[in-house]
């Protein structure tokens, strides 16, 4: 893919999307928004991809919105801009996705493959929001997280007020939002904001090792269905979630990956899942 502000690479069944404005700490722009959306779509459609990793080039993950745009708005006003078109238009959504996962940045949960945020450095403002919509968050020991919005006279943008408390609890979320302070990787781990922290000198190798384990040993069909179950359960009652599980169980017992899952275990060999 020929891109201006991102890199896209596929190897070992892993698609790696890299935010590539290292001189600006990968500050978010409309171009970057469109390129990330296109890369996510390409990875989802590629049968050779089973896991998606999103990371940043250089010493940062994403420093938030490009300040040149915010400076222009502060000086000249919004004009015809809206929150939806501020960083490019949303498009290309599947029709069978619930409206909650069709919002500006909330489309990651609707992608039918695991999306891992490999947070290699500061993730601030919009950069933090992007990580929250990923399925898993791994941080380098030099990563830092911050909301920043209250220090800019702004609010909890793009669903942050909904997502952040669900990951770290209301008290921690309000602390991060009210103080706009920076949270280091170890505190983020204690909060539940990230899944694991890896040393900076072998960070991406560690993330890729996890991604390869998933890509090579787990049924793509199971991943697809389980991800859908978990996110939809956020809007379901327990009885509805159990009903969904019952229906999905019946389907899974008839699929090829179930047969392969039993066979490779009994035959003590590596799995050869097809995703069917």
Residue pairs with C-beta under 8 A, 6 or more apart in sequence:
1 8
1 35
1 38
1 39
1 42
3 20
3 35
3 39
4 31
4 35
5 19
5 20
5 21
5 29
5 31
5 32
5 35
6 17
6 18
6 19
6 20
6 32
6 35
6 36
6 39
7 16
7 17
7 18
7 20
7 57
8 15
8 16
8 17
8 18
8 39
8 42
8 43
9 15
9 16
9 18
10 16
10 43
10 46
10 48
10 49
12 208
12 211
12 212
12 215
13 48
13 49
13 50
13 51
13 212
13 215
13 216
14 49
14 50
14 51
14 52
14 53
14 208
14 211
14 212
14 215
15 39
15 42
15 43
15 46
15 49
15 51
15 52
15 53
16 53
16 55
17 36
17 39
17 40
17 43
17 52
17 53
17 54
17 55
18 55
18 56
18 57
19 26
19 28
19 32
19 36
19 54
19 55
19 56
19 57
19 61
19 62
20 26
20 57
21 27
21 29
21 32
21 57
22 56
22 57
22 58
22 59
22 60
23 58
24 63
24 66
25 56
25 58
25 59
25 60
25 62
25 63
25 121
25 122
26 32
26 56
26 57
26 58
26 60
26 61
26 62
26 63
26 127
27 62
27 63
27 64
27 65
27 66
27 67
28 62
28 64
28 65
28 66
28 87
28 126
28 127
28 130
29 66
29 69
29 87
30 86
30 87
30 88
31 88
32 87
33 87
33 88
34 88
36 54
37 88
37 90
37 91
37 92
37 107
40 52
40 107
40 108
40 111
40 115
41 92
43 49
43 52
43 111
43 113
44 52
44 111
44 112
44 113
47 275
49 113
50 113
50 114
50 214
50 215
50 220
50 223
51 113
51 114
51 116
51 211
51 212
51 214
51 215
52 111
52 113
52 114
52 115
52 116
53 116
53 118
53 207
53 208
53 211
54 115
54 116
54 117
54 118
54 130
54 134
55 61
55 117
55 118
55 119
55 120
55 204
55 207
56 62
56 119
56 120
56 121
58 121
59 120
59 121
59 142
60 120
60 121
60 122
60 127
61 117
61 118
61 119
61 120
61 121
61 122
61 123
61 127
61 131
61 143
62 122
62 123
62 124
62 126
62 127
62 130
63 122
63 124
63 125
63 127
64 124
64 125
64 126
64 127
64 128
64 148
65 86
65 87
65 125
65 126
69 86
70 152
73 81
83 104
83 157
83 158
84 90
84 104
87 104
87 126
90 102
90 103
90 104
90 107
93 102
93 107
93 110
94 110
97 107
97 110
98 110
98 232
98 235
100 106
100 235
101 107
101 109
101 110
101 231
102 110
103 158
103 159
104 158
105 129
105 130
105 133
105 158
105 159
106 133
106 158
106 159
107 133
108 115
108 133
108 134
108 135
109 133
109 135
109 227
109 231
110 231
112 224
112 227
112 228
113 220
113 223
113 224
113 227
114 135
114 136
114 211
114 214
114 223
114 227
115 133
115 134
115 135
115 136
116 134
116 135
116 136
116 137
116 138
116 207
116 210
116 211
117 123
117 130
117 131
117 134
117 136
117 137
117 138
118 138
118 203
118 204
118 207
119 131
119 137
119 138
119 139
119 140
119 143
119 145
119 194
120 140
120 142
120 143
120 200
120 203
120 204
121 140
121 142
121 143
121 144
122 143
122 144
122 145
122 146
122 182
123 130
123 131
123 143
123 144
123 145
123 146
124 144
124 145
124 146
124 147
124 148
124 182
125 146
125 147
125 148
125 149
125 152
125 157
126 157
126 158
128 145
128 146
128 147
128 160
129 157
129 158
129 159
129 160
129 163
131 137
131 145
132 160
132 163
132 164
132 167
133 159
133 163
135 227
136 195
137 193
137 194
137 195
138 194
138 195
138 196
138 197
138 198
138 203
138 206
138 207
138 210
139 145
139 185
139 188
139 189
139 194
139 196
139 197
139 198
140 185
140 197
140 198
140 199
140 200
140 203
141 185
141 186
141 197
141 198
141 199
141 200
142 185
142 200
143 184
143 185
143 188
143 194
143 197
144 182
144 183
144 184
144 185
145 176
145 182
145 183
145 188
145 193
146 176
146 180
146 181
146 182
146 183
147 156
147 160
147 164
147 176
147 177
147 180
148 180
149 155
149 156
149 157
149 160
149 177
149 180
150 177
150 178
150 179
150 180
151 180
156 164
156 177
160 177
161 173
161 177
164 173
164 176
164 177
165 173
165 174
166 234
167 173
167 191
167 192
167 193
168 176
168 191
168 192
168 193
169 191
169 192
172 191
172 193
175 181
176 183
183 191
183 193
185 194
185 197
186 197
188 194
188 197
189 196
189 197
196 206
196 210
198 206
198 207
199 206
214 223
216 270
216 271
217 270
217 271
218 271
218 273
219 257
219 258
219 260
219 261
219 271
219 273
219 275
220 257
220 273
220 274
220 275
221 252
221 255
221 257
221 273
221 275
221 276
222 252
222 257
224 275
225 248
225 251
225 252
229 241
229 244
229 245
229 248
232 241
232 244
233 241
233 244
236 244
252 258
255 276
256 274
256 276
257 273
257 274
257 275
257 276
260 271
260 272
260 273
260 274
261 271
261 273
264 270
264 271
264 272
